[in-house]
Amino acid sequence: FPYTTLFRSWLKGSFATVPRLMQRSDGSLSGSVSEMLESVSDHMESVYNQHMEWDTPSQIEYFREKYRESISQTFCEASVPSLNEQDFWDLCQSKSPTKASGLDMWSYRELQQLPVSAWQLFVLVCKLVEAVGEWPNIVKCITVTCLPKKDGPVLNPNQIRAIGVSSVVYSLWSSLRFRHLSTWMNSIAPSCLLGGIPGRSADSHEIDLSLEFHEHDQNPDPIAIFLDRAKCFDMLVPDFAVQIACDIGLPLNVARALTGFYRGQIKIFKIGRFYGRKVFSKNSAIQGCSM
């Protein structure tokens, strides 16, 4: 039973299940899926709009002024290659055919049957998006799966992990651009702070922690402190983050596409095979978005 498997079991628990019941605020239980979806939508809508009154342009200027020197020292202009159909085809082929897809109804299984030449249309769409910053509306409709943070059949709207599932076209675009930017990201930040790096996982951190304990095992009471930023993804303001990324070298074509994707985005929560109502957001980055 390897170290890392043990750590994952301890830290994350076992497999998440589709919730069958919901605990209401008064402690009673409900088995109504529509009530569950409405409760989750209401709760997460309040989270997604925590920064509704935020003056983003003013906050960006304040940040730039406060960290002007650090921004200047960090700046490194990034460049990305032109998009092409071969890269899209190769990346699509590497995905599981059963991988979840978005509301635009393009599935990985179907797209994997297309020849390389058929990807010209999808590449054209992505190039237009990078030029003007506008995605087709259906691509900006995101299904959000509600996974309970604690295993069990009872859903607590305050304790869910909301994993967004976007269009295959957006997913492939964002994965490609993330790869294109990996060298730039490594030049502006230590690799230990970056996620999504090919060939690296959390295993090394788990092993390092174990070695720290063993190295100081003369201490009878070793302590590990885990810091968890509440609703970290959900509290991010994409406009703010993208503007600051531009200040340190993010290419404008990538910035336009990212900003356009999050502007006016619609989220629709999902439990099992059932969907809730539309939820709009001022803040939040999708948990599951490569970028």
LUMTIVEX-790036 format. One line per field, with one value per residue: residue number from 1; x, y, z of N, C-alpha, C in turn; chain. Coordinates in Angstrom, 3 decimals, m for minus. Atoms other than C-alpha are relative to their C-alpha. Layout:
# residues N
bami: [NUM	...]
n_east: [X	...]
n_north: [Y	...]
n_up: [Z	...]
ca_east: [X	...]
ca_north: [Y	...]
ca_up: [Z	...]
c_east: [X	...]
c_north: [Y	...]
c_up: [Z	...]
figu: [A	...]
This chain:
# residues 291
bami: [1	2	3	4	5	6	7	8	9	10	11	12	13	14	15	16	17	18	19	20	21	22	23	24	25	26	27	28	29	30	31	32	33	34	35	36	37	38	39	40	41	42	43	44	45	46	47	48	49	50	51	52	53	54	55	56	57	58	59	60	61	62	63	64	65	66	67	68	69	70	71	72	73	74	75	76	77	78	79	80	81	82	83	84	85	86	87	88	89	90	91	92	93	94	95	96	97	98	99	100	101	102	103	104	105	106	107	108	109	110	111	112	113	114	115	116	117	118	119	120	121	122	123	124	125	126	127	128	129	130	131	132	133	134	135	136	137	138	139	140	141	142	143	144	145	146	147	148	149	150	151	152	153	154	155	156	157	158	159	160	161	162	163	164	165	166	167	168	169	170	171	172	173	174	175	176	177	178	179	180	181	182	183	184	185	186	187	188	189	190	191	192	193	194	195	196	197	198	199	200	201	202	203	204	205	206	207	208	209	210	211	212	213	214	215	216	217	218	219	220	221	222	223	224	225	226	227	228	229	230	231	232	233	234	235	236	237	238	239	240	241	242	243	244	245	246	247	248	249	250	251	252	253	254	255	256	257	258	259	260	261	262	263	264	265	266	267	268	269	270	271	272	273	274	275	276	277	278	279	280	281	282	283	284	285	286	287	288	289	290	291]
n_east: [0.869	m0.984	0.124	0.868	1.382	0.424	0.194	1.197	1.171	0.144	0.287	1.143	1.098	0.168	0.641	1.200	1.215	1.073	0.818	1.386	0.788	m0.570	0.327	0.476	m0.569	0.597	m0.444	0.813	m0.545	0.853	m0.461	0.420	m1.147	0.222	m0.281	m1.461	m0.604	0.334	m0.755	m1.399	m0.087	0.132	m1.191	m1.186	0.183	m0.450	m1.462	m0.517	0.223	m0.549	m0.672	0.899	m0.180	m1.434	m0.412	m1.176	m1.051	m0.681	m0.798	m1.151	m0.930	m0.567	m0.951	m1.150	m0.767	m0.595	m1.007	m0.613	m1.382	0.018	0.518	m1.064	m1.068	0.506	0.436	m0.691	0.982	0.230	0.456	0.642	0.074	1.318	0.772	0.130	0.914	m0.719	m0.133	1.319	0.292	m0.866	0.431	1.301	m0.223	m0.626	0.999	0.899	1.226	1.141	m0.200	1.200	m0.024	0.885	1.366	0.046	0.312	m1.123	m0.630	m1.339	0.132	0.346	m1.059	m1.157	0.217	m0.221	m1.376	m0.704	0.506	1.284	m0.249	m0.214	1.108	m0.162	m1.159	0.446	0.788	m0.914	m0.781	0.895	0.185	m1.216	m0.083	1.073	0.391	1.394	0.262	1.422	0.695	0.131	m1.288	m0.086	0.938	m0.810	0.677	m0.790	0.360	m0.081	m0.585	m0.125	m1.381	m0.070	0.713	1.281	1.156	0.670	m0.601	0.045	m0.380	m1.184	m1.161	m0.082	m1.065	0.711	m0.925	0.586	m0.269	0.174	m0.010	m1.233	m0.781	m0.690	m0.933	m1.188	m0.697	m0.659	m1.093	m1.095	m0.622	m0.711	m1.278	m0.817	m0.456	m0.692	m1.357	0.155	0.403	m1.181	m0.957	0.481	0.316	m0.653	0.824	0.712	1.266	0.824	0.693	0.223	m1.237	m0.070	m0.940	m0.113	1.239	m0.126	m0.737	m1.258	0.297	0.400	m1.213	m0.789	0.621	m0.315	m1.417	m0.130	0.410	m0.988	m1.251	0.154	0.854	m0.256	1.100	1.097	1.286	m0.126	1.244	0.101	1.055	0.488	0.731	1.000	0.643	1.426	0.552	m1.098	0.315	1.253	m0.163	m0.862	0.643	m0.757	m0.458	m1.143	m1.123	m0.513	m0.673	m1.304	m0.815	m0.473	m1.047	m1.268	m0.418	0.954	0.346	1.326	0.999	0.448	0.756	1.320	0.816	0.326	0.948	1.267	0.593	0.599	0.960	1.352	0.056	1.157	m0.258	1.206	m0.383	0.471	m0.060	0.360	0.385	0.931	m0.623	0.676	0.233	m1.191	m0.633	m0.992	m1.009	m0.934	m1.291	m0.192	m0.658	0.541	m0.816	m0.077	m0.494	m1.465	m0.650]
n_north: [m1.200	m1.069	m1.240	m1.023	0.464	m0.191	m1.435	m0.456	0.520	m0.769	m1.405	m0.248	0.945	0.934	m0.528	m0.806	0.597	m0.939	m0.167	0.461	m0.807	m1.294	m0.471	m1.380	m0.843	0.346	1.336	1.044	0.534	m0.008	0.846	m0.628	m0.457	m1.401	m0.817	0.022	m0.849	m1.395	m0.401	m0.149	m1.158	m1.206	m0.171	m0.289	m1.303	m1.009	0.076	m0.481	m1.442	m0.690	m1.223	m0.690	m1.451	m0.288	m0.877	0.714	m0.890	m0.708	0.968	0.314	m1.135	0.013	1.110	m0.367	m1.015	0.592	1.010	m0.455	0.474	1.459	0.281	m0.337	0.995	1.314	m0.023	0.784	0.083	1.352	0.146	1.296	0.298	m0.036	1.224	0.799	1.130	1.218	m0.020	0.298	1.415	0.816	m0.123	0.661	1.450	0.450	m0.003	1.150	m0.259	m0.161	m1.208	m0.858	m1.111	m1.102	m0.103	m0.173	1.356	0.668	0.928	0.445	1.221	m0.407	m0.819	0.845	0.667	m0.951	m0.098	m1.233	m1.137	m0.460	m0.897	m1.364	m0.854	m0.275	m0.888	m1.317	m0.577	m0.400	m1.151	m1.158	m0.342	m0.678	m1.317	m0.924	0.228	0.451	1.411	0.331	0.004	1.332	0.366	m0.668	0.664	0.998	0.857	0.102	1.197	m0.212	1.130	m0.265	0.045	1.165	1.118	0.332	m0.300	m1.234	m1.199	m1.271	m1.010	m0.738	0.888	0.691	m0.354	m0.275	0.244	m0.463	0.746	m0.943	0.521	0.648	m0.970	m0.875	0.808	0.268	m1.277	m0.419	0.937	m0.324	m1.275	0.232	0.627	m1.005	m0.999	0.641	m0.550	m1.353	0.097	0.398	m1.109	m1.072	0.518	1.294	1.122	0.591	m0.710	0.186	1.266	0.417	0.205	1.393	0.882	m0.261	0.160	m0.391	1.039	m0.493	m0.771	0.940	0.690	m0.980	m0.156	1.204	m0.067	m1.004	0.642	1.004	m0.674	m0.594	0.907	m0.075	m0.786	0.959	m0.525	m0.754	m0.677	m0.477	m1.010	m0.089	m1.245	0.150	m1.279	0.262	m0.392	m0.690	m0.201	m0.737	m1.408	m0.696	m0.888	0.247	m1.241	m0.490	0.930	m0.044	m1.292	0.052	0.927	m0.775	m0.906	0.714	0.578	0.873	m0.537	m0.618	0.856	0.957	m0.774	m0.310	1.217	0.334	m0.988	0.225	1.243	m0.202	m1.106	0.461	1.465	0.608	1.292	0.785	1.074	1.318	1.111	1.181	m0.351	m1.124	m1.315	m1.097	m1.234	m0.767	m0.776	m0.928	m0.270	m1.107	0.608	1.449	0.717	1.358	1.101	0.924	m0.755	0.101	m1.304]
n_up: [0.000	0.098	m0.769	0.576	m0.055	m1.385	m0.221	0.707	m0.709	m1.237	0.261	0.878	m0.165	1.120	1.198	m0.201	0.548	0.325	m1.208	0.069	m0.923	m0.351	m1.338	0.000	m1.049	m1.292	m0.383	0.626	1.243	1.187	1.092	1.246	0.784	0.372	m1.184	m0.166	1.020	m0.280	m1.183	0.403	0.895	m0.818	m0.840	0.795	0.641	m0.967	m0.031	1.281	0.147	m1.166	0.447	0.922	m0.126	0.109	1.092	0.504	0.531	m1.088	m0.733	0.841	m0.091	m1.360	m0.030	0.831	m0.705	m1.202	0.342	1.258	0.105	0.167	1.341	0.941	m0.129	0.410	1.397	1.026	1.088	0.494	1.380	0.233	1.437	0.611	m0.180	1.221	m0.151	m0.409	m1.465	m0.562	0.253	m0.859	m1.392	m0.119	0.041	m1.251	m1.067	m0.080	0.771	m0.908	m0.803	0.014	0.960	m0.366	0.490	1.457	0.473	0.645	m0.943	0.400	0.822	1.370	0.589	0.292	1.293	1.090	0.517	m0.385	0.779	m0.531	m1.130	0.489	m0.439	m1.425	m0.112	0.442	m1.098	m1.083	0.464	m0.042	m1.413	m0.460	0.651	m0.395	m1.391	m0.131	0.274	0.207	m1.292	m0.572	m0.603	m1.303	m0.917	m0.691	m0.974	m1.226	m0.758	m1.451	m0.715	m1.434	m0.493	m0.881	0.612	m0.601	0.857	m0.400	0.572	m0.715	0.994	m0.437	0.027	1.285	0.928	1.250	1.105	1.251	1.234	1.111	1.368	0.434	0.778	m0.953	m0.790	0.802	0.183	m1.241	m0.266	0.918	m0.375	m1.254	0.368	0.683	m0.970	m1.126	m0.131	m0.557	m1.404	m0.768	m0.058	m0.886	m1.334	m0.284	0.450	m1.133	m0.178	1.187	0.175	1.383	0.740	0.474	m0.674	m1.432	m0.747	m1.399	m0.723	m0.560	m1.205	m1.041	m0.448	m0.755	m1.321	m0.767	m0.357	m1.062	m1.258	m0.399	m0.342	m1.325	m0.751	m1.425	m0.561	m0.213	0.485	1.263	0.399	1.383	0.138	1.369	0.207	1.056	0.277	0.208	1.308	0.680	1.418	0.153	m0.363	0.957	0.978	1.233	0.635	m0.773	0.149	1.373	0.191	m0.666	0.788	1.160	m0.479	m0.134	1.271	0.698	1.327	0.037	0.657	m1.005	m0.991	0.573	0.007	m1.386	m0.512	0.691	m0.481	m1.318	0.034	0.287	m0.062	m0.676	m0.629	m0.251	m0.908	0.421	m0.954	0.793	1.376	m0.078	0.100	m0.666	0.764	0.368	m1.062	0.526	m1.009	0.145	m0.292	0.015	1.080	0.032	m0.483	1.121	1.164	0.102	m0.142]
ca_east: [0.000	2.087	2.693	0.836	m2.287	m2.441	m2.031	m4.753	m7.153	m6.501	m6.653	m9.432	m11.508	m12.829	m14.931	m17.576	m21.159	m24.191	m26.153	m29.577	m30.739	m30.227	m30.049	m32.181	m31.159	m33.546	m31.880	m34.661	m33.955	m35.315	m35.088	m36.397	m33.792	m35.411	m35.204	m31.566	m30.705	m32.534	m30.827	m27.374	m28.034	m29.170	m26.203	m23.561	m25.100	m24.491	m20.892	m20.373	m21.532	m19.586	m17.769	m20.842	m20.183	m16.432	m14.975	m12.618	m10.830	m10.069	m8.836	m6.569	m5.048	m4.576	m2.848	m0.610	0.435	1.088	3.106	4.563	8.154	7.364	5.345	8.231	10.766	8.544	7.624	8.580	6.822	5.270	4.693	2.456	2.430	m0.432	m3.210	m3.399	m5.702	m3.002	m2.439	m6.187	m6.535	m3.561	m4.805	m8.353	m7.066	m5.193	m8.406	m10.655	m13.635	m15.937	m14.551	m17.388	m18.288	m20.292	m23.764	m22.773	m23.253	m19.897	m18.484	m14.907	m16.045	m17.588	m14.782	m12.172	m13.739	m13.016	m9.984	m7.380	m8.808	m12.193	m10.589	m10.067	m13.506	m12.833	m9.419	m11.048	m13.531	m10.713	m8.665	m11.671	m12.224	m8.598	m8.997	m12.297	m12.847	m16.305	m17.144	m20.354	m22.971	m23.336	m19.612	m20.092	m22.795	m21.074	m22.553	m21.408	m21.426	m22.095	m19.757	m20.124	m16.821	m17.636	m18.589	m22.172	m25.655	m26.575	m25.906	m25.035	m25.085	m22.350	m20.062	m19.847	m17.078	m18.457	m16.611	m17.323	m17.582	m17.045	m17.269	m14.724	m13.640	m12.891	m11.250	m8.902	m8.104	m7.325	m5.215	m3.192	m2.624	m1.681	0.997	2.174	2.569	4.343	7.847	6.702	5.024	8.218	10.141	7.926	7.312	9.069	7.876	6.875	4.060	2.689	0.113	m0.616	3.029	3.439	5.051	4.554	1.965	1.339	3.312	6.560	4.941	3.414	6.767	8.571	6.088	6.650	10.439	10.077	8.236	10.831	13.739	12.349	10.848	12.527	9.654	6.877	4.134	4.766	2.193	1.135	m0.850	m2.984	m4.188	m7.390	m8.552	m12.354	m13.986	m10.642	m11.635	m15.071	m13.757	m11.341	m12.258	m11.256	m11.090	m8.696	m6.525	m6.230	m5.332	m2.536	m1.336	m1.120	0.996	3.585	3.567	0.453	m0.219	m3.220	m4.855	m4.973	m6.182	m9.018	m10.216	m10.069	m11.871	m14.534	m15.086	m15.850	m17.801	m21.526	m20.830	m23.778	m23.454	m26.055	m25.782	m26.245	m27.095	m27.055	m28.938	m30.906	m30.139	m30.975	m31.609	m29.175	m26.724	m24.753	m21.560	m19.388	m16.528	m15.327	m12.961	m14.128	m12.755	m11.585	m10.512	m6.935	m6.224]
ca_north: [0.000	2.955	6.142	8.379	6.212	6.331	10.112	10.591	8.356	10.328	13.792	13.384	10.424	7.789	8.164	10.893	9.855	11.530	13.049	11.519	13.842	17.440	18.847	21.981	24.919	23.706	20.280	18.401	16.318	16.556	14.066	16.493	16.994	20.267	21.584	20.494	22.238	25.428	25.496	24.953	27.546	30.135	29.512	29.520	32.533	34.510	33.268	34.025	37.600	38.509	41.140	42.489	46.013	45.776	48.582	46.403	49.190	51.095	47.950	47.137	50.629	50.381	47.011	48.311	51.297	49.251	46.551	48.635	47.623	43.914	43.948	45.640	43.126	40.158	41.248	38.804	39.070	35.784	34.601	31.802	30.016	30.228	27.709	24.818	21.879	19.208	20.300	20.245	16.817	15.385	16.721	15.499	12.009	11.886	12.327	9.558	9.200	9.132	12.360	14.750	17.378	20.600	21.766	22.430	18.626	18.005	14.896	13.640	10.314	12.067	14.559	11.812	10.367	13.528	13.812	16.501	18.698	18.890	20.797	23.836	25.156	24.851	26.492	29.349	29.894	30.020	32.416	34.728	34.580	35.540	38.450	39.876	38.323	36.849	33.143	31.557	31.834	28.077	27.752	30.142	27.902	25.746	22.740	22.508	19.124	19.212	16.866	16.673	17.488	14.749	11.339	10.325	10.603	13.870	17.157	20.304	23.326	24.935	21.920	21.122	21.073	22.688	21.227	23.029	21.163	23.343	22.857	20.499	23.317	25.661	22.861	21.993	25.660	26.379	23.208	24.103	27.694	26.522	24.307	27.140	29.367	26.831	28.167	31.724	30.692	28.992	32.190	34.395	32.084	29.180	25.838	24.789	27.368	26.197	23.503	21.506	20.893	17.761	14.856	16.329	15.508	16.174	13.029	14.934	17.278	14.373	12.571	15.754	16.150	12.549	13.043	16.175	14.150	11.360	13.787	15.352	12.219	12.967	15.412	13.325	15.597	16.515	18.928	19.533	22.662	22.636	26.028	25.977	29.218	29.185	29.243	30.141	29.593	31.082	34.351	35.108	38.022	36.938	40.503	41.499	38.376	38.603	42.317	41.718	38.736	41.062	43.456	40.706	39.507	37.488	37.864	40.066	37.499	34.951	37.634	38.646	35.044	34.446	37.668	36.967	33.461	34.694	37.809	37.016	33.367	31.174	28.310	25.549	23.223	19.519	16.638	13.235	13.718	16.779	20.439	23.592	27.168	29.681	31.259	34.367	35.452	38.514	36.534	32.916	30.886	27.441	24.543	22.390	25.172	24.645	28.370]
ca_up: [0.000	m1.248	0.727	m1.697	m1.805	1.969	2.004	m0.599	1.314	4.486	2.916	0.388	1.514	m0.882	m3.990	m4.142	m4.813	m6.359	m3.444	m2.745	0.038	1.086	4.577	4.888	7.086	9.806	9.867	8.044	4.929	1.400	m1.450	m4.085	m6.824	m7.927	m4.357	m4.119	m7.384	m6.404	m3.008	m4.514	m7.244	m4.688	m2.423	m5.163	m6.888	m3.691	m3.679	m7.373	m6.865	m3.729	m5.797	m7.589	m6.262	m6.808	m8.918	m10.937	m12.908	m9.695	m7.954	m10.906	m10.807	m7.029	m7.432	m10.223	m8.153	m5.013	m6.798	m9.633	m8.873	m8.542	m11.769	m13.588	m12.233	m13.075	m16.607	m19.344	m22.686	m23.737	m27.266	m28.481	m31.848	m34.283	m33.709	m36.181	m36.796	m36.282	m32.663	m31.961	m33.550	m31.636	m28.303	m28.913	m29.749	m26.438	m24.409	m23.162	m25.533	m22.496	m21.007	m20.060	m22.653	m22.632	m23.562	m27.182	m27.587	m29.258	m27.555	m27.548	m28.975	m32.020	m32.547	m32.459	m35.628	m37.630	m39.941	m39.304	m42.073	m40.322	m37.455	m39.693	m38.731	m34.976	m35.391	m37.312	m34.463	m31.897	m34.033	m34.373	m30.611	m29.967	m32.371	m31.087	m27.651	m28.305	m27.996	m29.340	m26.579	m26.162	m25.360	m22.428	m20.898	m18.293	m16.529	m12.920	m11.198	m7.441	m5.581	m1.788	m0.049	2.442	1.125	1.715	0.243	2.031	0.217	2.144	m0.232	1.894	1.509	m2.197	m4.746	m7.895	m10.905	m14.175	m17.486	m20.533	m24.281	m25.840	m28.165	m25.252	m23.251	m26.103	m26.799	m23.151	m22.802	m25.890	m24.803	m21.306	m22.859	m25.084	m22.018	m19.787	m20.540	m19.829	m16.569	m15.416	m16.152	m13.959	m10.989	m9.237	m10.571	m7.043	m7.214	m10.554	m11.196	m14.311	m15.215	m17.406	m15.583	m12.136	m9.492	m5.825	m4.935	m4.417	m1.898	m0.012	0.124	1.224	4.069	5.149	5.080	7.200	9.833	9.804	9.924	13.084	14.595	17.918	18.394	19.998	18.648	14.981	13.559	9.950	9.105	5.957	4.710	2.677	1.088	1.346	m2.120	m3.684	m7.335	m6.788	m5.348	m8.177	m10.458	m14.001	m15.396	m12.623	m12.915	m16.712	m16.636	m14.134	m16.183	m19.187	m17.116	m16.661	m20.269	m21.142	m24.916	m25.713	m28.017	m25.183	m22.766	m25.117	m25.440	m21.676	m20.809	m23.435	m22.086	m18.572	m19.565	m19.359	m18.595	m17.551	m15.083	m14.784	m11.806	m12.316	m9.980	m11.661	m14.946	m13.797	m14.481	m12.540	m13.616	m15.128	m12.691	m13.635	m11.907	m11.369	m9.857	m10.060	m12.183	m13.286	m11.265	m14.142	m16.555	m17.811	m17.808]
c_east: [0.889	m0.350	m1.096	m1.464	m0.572	m0.292	m1.285	m1.256	m0.275	m0.461	m1.321	m1.178	m0.110	m0.808	m1.280	m1.196	m0.994	m0.895	m1.443	m0.934	0.695	m0.433	m0.409	0.624	m0.564	0.369	m0.798	0.608	m1.013	0.622	m0.375	1.210	m0.158	0.288	1.510	0.670	m0.278	0.799	1.477	0.178	m0.077	1.268	1.206	m0.131	0.444	1.522	0.594	m0.159	0.428	0.609	m0.855	0.219	1.458	0.263	1.304	1.071	0.778	0.904	1.252	1.038	0.670	1.073	1.265	0.896	0.743	1.155	0.743	1.401	0.049	m0.483	1.089	1.108	m0.424	m0.259	0.915	m1.019	m0.100	m0.396	m0.587	m0.076	m1.426	m0.696	m0.076	m0.795	0.707	0.119	m1.336	m0.324	0.808	m0.483	m1.332	0.174	0.567	m0.994	m0.810	m1.280	m1.223	0.144	m1.208	0.165	m1.110	m1.373	m0.092	m0.196	1.091	0.647	1.389	m0.097	m0.300	1.153	1.237	m0.142	0.317	1.440	0.614	m0.602	m1.304	0.174	0.252	m1.084	0.162	1.179	m0.384	m0.793	0.930	0.863	m0.845	m0.214	1.215	0.128	m1.018	m0.495	m1.425	m0.119	m1.470	m0.679	m0.037	1.295	0.133	m1.053	0.719	m0.879	0.930	m0.503	0.231	0.536	0.108	1.464	0.197	m0.829	m1.307	m1.138	m0.657	0.772	m0.177	0.457	1.249	1.275	0.028	1.243	m0.651	0.970	m0.674	0.412	m0.312	0.015	1.344	0.897	0.756	1.049	1.290	0.794	0.782	1.166	1.207	0.716	0.744	1.373	0.934	0.618	0.849	1.413	m0.044	m0.348	1.189	1.016	m0.432	m0.311	0.734	m0.936	m0.788	m1.346	m0.984	m0.641	m0.073	1.258	0.100	1.043	0.152	m1.353	0.233	0.825	1.245	m0.231	m0.378	1.219	0.879	m0.546	0.332	1.456	0.250	m0.357	1.082	1.317	m0.047	m0.823	0.343	m1.053	m1.197	m1.339	0.175	m1.353	0.099	m1.165	m0.375	m0.850	m0.945	m0.718	m1.463	m0.459	1.041	m0.309	m1.193	0.141	0.895	m0.828	0.790	0.528	1.264	1.231	0.625	0.748	1.383	0.936	0.552	1.150	1.346	0.314	m0.948	m0.363	m1.443	m1.042	m0.536	m0.859	m1.401	m0.921	m0.431	m1.061	m1.372	m0.715	m0.730	m1.018	m1.384	m0.159	m1.215	0.421	m1.336	0.390	m0.706	0.147	m0.483	m0.293	m0.892	0.744	m0.845	m0.177	1.331	0.513	1.080	1.001	0.842	1.415	m0.101	0.745	m0.492	0.998	m0.027	0.484	1.520	0.691	m0.126]
c_north: [1.228	1.206	0.913	m0.404	0.216	1.469	0.477	m0.474	0.815	1.427	0.220	m0.934	m0.893	0.656	0.778	m0.667	1.093	0.142	m0.428	0.849	1.331	0.373	1.465	0.778	m0.336	m1.416	m1.134	m0.403	0.080	m0.895	0.561	0.552	1.466	0.925	0.063	0.973	1.479	0.514	0.229	1.230	1.302	0.266	0.423	1.321	1.122	0.014	0.625	1.506	0.782	1.345	0.799	1.513	0.418	0.895	m0.556	0.919	0.718	m0.946	m0.387	1.108	0.050	m1.081	0.356	1.010	m0.607	m0.938	0.356	m0.587	m1.508	m0.393	0.240	m1.050	m1.364	m0.075	m0.822	m0.227	m1.419	0.034	m1.397	m0.242	0.124	m1.345	m0.769	m1.266	m1.279	m0.065	m0.322	m1.484	m0.896	0.028	m0.704	m1.519	m0.525	m0.093	m1.296	0.306	0.212	1.227	0.924	1.160	0.989	m0.034	0.241	m1.339	m0.631	m0.902	m0.387	m1.211	0.369	0.740	m0.819	m0.752	0.921	m0.050	1.341	1.212	0.566	0.977	1.442	0.952	0.380	0.950	1.413	0.709	0.527	1.194	1.273	0.466	0.745	1.392	0.986	m0.202	m0.453	m1.475	m0.190	m0.170	m1.380	m0.449	0.609	m0.515	m1.197	m0.838	m0.174	m1.193	0.240	m1.266	0.344	m0.093	m1.165	m1.105	m0.289	0.459	1.345	1.218	1.182	1.069	0.791	m0.824	m0.812	0.455	0.124	m0.103	0.365	m0.862	0.911	m0.724	m0.652	0.988	0.937	m0.782	m0.269	1.278	0.375	m0.932	0.288	1.275	m0.115	m0.620	1.005	0.993	m0.590	0.549	1.394	m0.057	m0.393	1.124	1.090	m0.481	m1.311	m1.150	m0.631	0.678	m0.267	m1.377	m0.363	m0.216	m1.469	m0.800	0.237	m0.146	0.473	m1.006	0.547	0.790	m0.918	m0.734	0.946	0.187	m1.200	0.014	1.012	m0.614	m0.969	0.647	0.572	m0.909	m0.064	0.851	m0.935	0.459	0.809	0.562	0.399	0.978	0.100	1.265	m0.165	1.330	m0.254	0.547	0.725	0.289	0.940	1.488	0.769	0.869	m0.123	1.274	0.525	m0.871	0.096	1.305	m0.007	m0.947	0.696	0.917	m0.701	m0.853	m0.919	0.609	0.496	m0.908	m1.052	0.704	0.326	m1.214	m0.381	0.941	m0.204	m1.239	0.223	1.138	m0.521	m1.504	m0.479	m1.347	m0.689	m1.207	m1.303	m0.994	m1.242	0.410	1.243	1.336	1.059	1.195	0.682	0.783	0.873	0.339	1.213	m0.508	m1.515	m0.443	m1.442	m0.978	m1.070	0.692	m0.044	1.333	0.577]
c_up: [0.000	0.866	m0.535	0.026	1.396	0.275	m0.657	0.712	1.251	m0.282	m0.722	0.233	m1.221	m1.109	0.327	m0.671	m0.367	1.222	m0.225	0.853	0.227	1.410	m0.085	1.160	1.376	0.452	m0.615	m1.339	m1.125	m1.059	m1.357	m0.747	m0.381	1.176	0.264	m0.974	0.270	1.194	m0.337	m0.879	0.782	0.794	m0.833	m0.751	0.934	0.108	m1.262	m0.187	1.238	m0.391	m0.985	0.020	m0.139	m1.198	m0.565	m0.574	1.098	0.783	m0.790	0.096	1.373	0.104	m0.776	0.705	1.185	m0.336	m1.291	m0.191	m0.236	m1.390	m1.038	0.028	m0.527	m1.498	m0.904	m1.111	m0.539	m1.473	m0.152	m1.505	m0.513	0.201	m1.323	0.284	0.458	1.526	0.674	m0.154	0.933	1.450	0.223	0.037	1.314	1.153	0.005	m0.780	0.879	0.905	m0.144	m0.964	0.345	m0.647	m1.503	m0.711	m0.861	1.036	m0.511	m0.918	m1.458	m0.663	m0.337	m1.318	m1.176	m0.497	0.416	m0.703	0.553	1.149	m0.443	0.493	1.471	0.235	m0.411	1.086	1.096	m0.406	0.009	1.438	0.530	m0.596	0.560	1.430	0.216	m0.384	m0.385	1.350	0.653	0.677	1.397	0.983	0.614	0.923	1.199	0.810	1.484	0.667	1.479	0.430	0.949	m0.620	0.735	m0.878	0.289	m0.506	0.937	m0.977	0.367	m0.123	m1.298	m0.755	m1.370	m1.180	m1.319	m1.185	m1.172	m1.341	m0.323	m0.730	0.935	0.784	m0.764	m0.233	1.263	0.354	m0.889	0.403	1.328	m0.286	m0.654	0.978	1.121	0.201	0.611	1.482	0.879	0.130	0.973	1.406	0.222	m0.359	1.144	0.236	m1.131	m0.023	m1.469	m0.814	m0.415	0.769	1.484	0.668	1.425	0.799	0.678	1.276	1.152	0.564	0.811	1.409	0.886	0.456	1.109	1.349	0.493	0.430	1.424	0.911	1.486	0.711	0.172	m0.576	m1.278	m0.416	m1.469	m0.082	m1.473	m0.133	m1.195	m0.171	m0.355	m1.346	m0.862	m1.479	m0.159	0.290	m0.966	m0.950	m1.308	m0.667	0.674	m0.264	m1.393	m0.257	0.637	m0.743	m1.247	0.391	0.144	m1.230	m0.715	m1.357	m0.051	m0.658	0.970	1.043	m0.508	0.059	1.419	0.562	m0.631	0.486	1.324	0.029	m0.383	0.029	0.800	0.583	0.292	0.842	m0.374	1.151	m0.734	m1.437	m0.050	0.069	0.710	m0.916	m0.356	1.202	m0.638	1.102	m0.357	0.231	m0.132	m1.267	0.069	0.590	m1.093	m1.265	m0.022	0.264	1.387]
figu: [A	A	A	A	A	A	A	A	A	A	A	A	A	A	A	A	A	A	A	A	A	A	A	A	A	A	A	A	A	A	A	A	A	A	A	A	A	A	A	A	A	A	A	A	A	A	A	A	A	A	A	A	A	A	A	A	A	A	A	A	A	A	A	A	A	A	A	A	A	A	A	A	A	A	A	A	A	A	A	A	A	A	A	A	A	A	A	A	A	A	A	A	A	A	A	A	A	A	A	A	A	A	A	A	A	A	A	A	A	A	A	A	A	A	A	A	A	A	A	A	A	A	A	A	A	A	A	A	A	A	A	A	A	A	A	A	A	A	A	A	A	A	A	A	A	A	A	A	A	A	A	A	A	A	A	A	A	A	A	A	A	A	A	A	A	A	A	A	A	A	A	A	A	A	A	A	A	A	A	A	A	A	A	A	A	A	A	A	A	A	A	A	A	A	A	A	A	A	A	A	A	A	A	A	A	A	A	A	A	A	A	A	A	A	A	A	A	A	A	A	A	A	A	A	A	A	A	A	A	A	A	A	A	A	A	A	A	A	A	A	A	A	A	A	A	A	A	A	A	A	A	A	A	A	A	A	A	A	A	A	A	A	A	A	A	A	A	A	A	A	A	A	A	A	A	A	A	A	A	A	A	A	A	A	A	A	A	A	A	A	A]
